[in-house]
Amino acid sequence: MTTGSRDQRTAVSDRLPELLDAKALQAELGVTRAAAEAIMRAVPVVSIPNLRKTYCRRADVAQLLEERTFAKDQVPV
């Protein structure tokens, strides 16, 4: 087995990112549709050819939430 084929097998077995559309994001976070759409605009989106719907990666949403979580005395104005 060559190194190249080992790299391919590892890449194939890696987990793909979980994708969320605005409706799933709304349901999962318990936010309004407008809030879910605002979150989608704040993170990179995944656009699949020939599909109108866009998705975002769960990890990107988690990172945004982490970056935008503040202590009460640190909330930006």
C-alpha positions as CSV (number, residue, x, y, z in Angstrom):
1,M,0.0,0.0,0.0
2,T,1.3,3.4,-0.9
3,T,1.2,6.5,1.3
4,G,-1.2,8.1,-1.2
5,S,-3.9,5.4,-0.8
6,R,-3.6,5.5,3.0
7,D,-4.2,9.2,2.9
8,Q,-7.3,8.7,0.8
9,R,-8.7,6.0,3.1
10,T,-8.2,8.3,6.1
11,A,-9.9,11.2,4.4
12,V,-12.9,9.0,3.4
13,S,-13.3,7.7,6.9
14,D,-13.3,11.2,8.5
15,R,-16.7,12.4,9.6
16,L,-18.3,15.0,7.3
17,P,-19.5,18.2,9.0
18,E,-23.1,18.3,10.1
19,L,-25.1,20.7,8.0
20,L,-28.1,22.8,9.2
21,D,-30.6,24.8,7.1
22,A,-32.3,27.8,8.6
23,K,-35.4,25.7,9.7
24,A,-33.2,23.2,11.5
25,L,-31.2,25.9,13.1
26,Q,-34.4,27.6,14.3
27,A,-35.7,24.4,15.8
28,E,-32.4,23.4,17.4
29,L,-31.6,26.8,19.0
30,G,-35.2,27.7,19.8
31,V,-35.0,31.0,18.1
32,T,-37.2,32.9,15.6
33,R,-36.9,32.4,11.9
34,A,-35.4,35.9,11.6
35,A,-32.8,35.1,14.2
36,A,-31.9,31.8,12.4
37,E,-31.5,33.6,9.1
38,A,-29.3,36.3,10.8
39,I,-27.1,33.5,12.2
40,M,-26.9,32.0,8.7
41,R,-25.7,35.4,7.3
42,A,-23.1,35.6,10.0
43,V,-21.4,32.3,9.2
44,P,-20.0,30.7,6.0
45,V,-22.7,28.9,4.0
46,V,-22.6,25.7,2.0
47,S,-24.2,26.1,-1.4
48,I,-24.7,22.8,-3.3
49,P,-25.0,23.1,-7.1
50,N,-28.6,22.8,-8.4
51,L,-30.1,23.4,-4.9
52,R,-31.6,26.7,-3.9
53,K,-31.4,25.9,-0.2
54,T,-28.2,26.8,1.6
55,Y,-26.7,25.2,4.7
56,C,-24.3,26.1,7.4
57,R,-21.9,23.9,9.4
58,R,-22.9,23.1,12.9
59,A,-19.3,23.7,14.0
60,D,-19.4,27.3,12.5
61,V,-22.6,28.0,14.4
62,A,-21.0,26.7,17.6
63,Q,-18.0,28.9,17.1
64,L,-20.1,32.0,16.5
65,L,-22.1,31.3,19.7
66,E,-18.9,30.9,21.6
67,E,-17.3,34.1,20.2
68,R,-20.5,36.1,20.8
69,T,-21.2,34.9,24.4
70,F,-20.3,37.5,27.0
71,A,-20.5,38.0,30.8
72,K,-23.1,40.5,31.7
73,D,-20.5,43.2,32.4
74,Q,-18.8,42.6,29.0
75,V,-21.7,42.8,26.6
76,P,-20.8,45.0,23.6
77,V,-23.0,48.0,23.0
